[in-house]
Amino acid sequence: MKIKQLIQVCYSLSDADTKKRELKALVKVSDKLKCKDLFVITSDEEGTEKIGLKTIKIIPFYKWLI
């Protein structure tokens, strides 16, 4: 079975330590599972983060529901 998408859920990434912890965990799992489609769902934050060659999309929960 191939994993198509990884989703991490976090209320907020505004705290630098929380952001580092959540993104690092997502990248680590993506390496292990060989998955490139990475998301972090938050309460209201939006954007992208690039870590190495990986791009992580950050989207608010309400947009993810649509």
Contact map, one row per residue, 1 for C-alpha under 8 A:
111000000000000000000000000000000000000000000000000000000000000000
111100000000000000000000000000000000000000000000000000000000000000
111111000000000000000000000000001110000000000000000000000000000000
011111000000000000000000000000000011100000000000000000000000000000
001111100000000000000000000000000011111000000000000000000000000000
001111110000000000000000010001000010111000000000000000000000000000
000011111000000000000000010000000000011110000000000000000000000000
000001111100000000000100010000000000001110000000000000000000000000
000000111110000000000000000000000000000111000000000000000000000000
000000011111100000000100000000000000000111100000000000000000000000
000000001111100000000000000000000000000011100000000000000000000000
000000000111111000000000000000000000000001111000000000000000000000
000000000111111101100000000000000000000001001000000000000000000000
000000000001111101100000000000000000000000000000000000000000000000
000000000001111111100000000000000000000000000000000000000000000000
000000000000111111110000000000000000000000000000000000000000000000
000000000000001111111000000000000000000000000000000000000000000000
000000000000111111111100000000000000000000000000000000000000000000
000000000000111111111110000000000000000000000000000000000000000000
000000000000000111111111000000000000000000000000000000000000000000
000000000000000011111111100000000000000000000000000000000000000000
000000010100000001111111110000000000000000000000000000000000000000
000000000000000000111111111000000000000000000000000000000000000000
000000000000000000011111111100000000000000000000000000000000000000
000000000000000000001111111110000000000000000000000000000000000000
000001110000000000000111111111000000010000000000000000000000000000
000000000000000000000011111111100000000000000000001001000000000000
000000000000000000000001111111110000000000000000000000000000000000
000000000000000000000000111111111000000000000000000000000000000000
000001000000000000000000011111111111010000000000000000000000000000
000000000000000000000000001111111110000000000000000000000000000000
000000000000000000000000000111111100000000000000000000000000000000
001000000000000000000000000011111110000000000000000000000000000000
001000000000000000000000000001111111000000000000000000000000000000
001111000000000000000000000001101111110000000000000000000000000000
000110000000000000000000000001000111110000000000000001100000000000
000111000000000000000000000000000011111000000000000000010000000000
000011100000000000000000010001000011111100000000000000111000000000
000011110000000000000000000000000000111110000000000000011110000000
000000111100000000000000000000000000011111000000000000011110000000
000000111110000000000000000000000000001111100000000000000111100100
000000001111100000000000000000000000000111111100000000000111100000
000000000111000000000000000000000000000011111000000000000001110000
000000000001000000000000000000000000000001111100000000000011100000
000000000001100000000000000000000000000001111110000000000111000000
000000000000000000000000000000000000000001011111000000001111000000
000000000000000000000000000000000000000000001111100000001110000000
000000000000000000000000000000000000000000000111110000111100000000
000000000000000000000000000000000000000000000011111000111100000000
000000000000000000000000000000000000000000000001111111110000000000
000000000000000000000000001000000000000000000000111111110000000000
000000000000000000000000000000000000000000000000011111000000000000
000000000000000000000000000000000000000000000000011111100000000000
000000000000000000000000001000000001000000000000011111110000000000
000000000000000000000000000000000001010000000001111011111000000000
000000000000000000000000000000000000111100000001111001111100000000
000000000000000000000000000000000000011100000111100000111110000000
000000000000000000000000000000000000001111001111100000011111000000
000000000000000000000000000000000000001111011110000000001111101100
000000000000000000000000000000000000000011111100000000000111111100
000000000000000000000000000000000000000011110000000000000011111110
000000000000000000000000000000000000000000100000000000000001111111
000000000000000000000000000000000000000000000000000000000011111111
000000000000000000000000000000000000000010000000000000000011111111
000000000000000000000000000000000000000000000000000000000000111111
000000000000000000000000000000000000000000000000000000000000011111
